[in-house]
């Protein structure tokens, strides 16, 4: 298990990035630590033969503990600035995701049904049908209002 003391001794934090402080096993002092994983796109660092996601190490450095889930507030997994990281539940983290790649309307929570635009959500395990609207613009406004009401600060509109 890594500790705040360990990561503070290994890394220097600068603007959301971690740089090696100690020279060991071929590490270069001052070089940015870790690499981006091709499988999930997050930057990760090896410490004691184990992978750690950079944003989790940053959070540990500043807050002193590792929560079960962390959320990138702006949705950008490469932005590991401490101001952009917050503790979240699994549900909150999912709510802050971007638009699904299968969405054909270009608006989150809006689908086309015949000549109408349907606004619907899954919230707390239940499917919520908000309504059907004549234009995608009208449906988008209703979807945005509903997201804010249901998801509060974990709302992501795009």
NORHUJO-V673298 format. One line per field, one symbol per residue. ss: DSSP state (a for helix, b for strand, c for the rest). phi: phi as a letter, one per 40 degrees, with the letter a starting at -180 (. if undefined). psi: psi as a letter, one per 30 degrees, with the letter a starting at -180 (. if undefined). A space follows every 10 residues. Layout:
# NORHUJO-V673298
ss->???
phi->???
psi->???
This chain:
# NORHUJO-V673298
ss->cccaaaaaaa bbbbccbbbb cccccccccc cbccbbcccc ccbbbbbccb bbbaaaaaaa aaaccccccb bbcccccccc caaabbbcca aaaaaccccc cccccccccb bbbccbbbbb bbbccbbbbb bbbccaaaaa aaaaaaaaaa aaaacccc
phi->.cbccccccc bbcafgbbbc cbcafgcbdg cccgaccccb gccbbcbfgb cbcdcccdcc dcbgabccbb bcdcgccccb cdccbacacc cccccccccc cccccgbcgb bcbgbbbcba abafgbcbcc ibbcbccccc ccccccdccc bfcccbcb
psi->klleeeeffe lkkjhglkkk ekjkhgkkkf kkkalkkfef gkklkkkhgk kkkeeeeeee eefgljlekk kjeggjffjg kefgkkklle eeeefglakk ffkffgkkgk lkjbgljkkl lkkhfkkjje lkleleeeee eeeeeeeeee fbfgkkf.
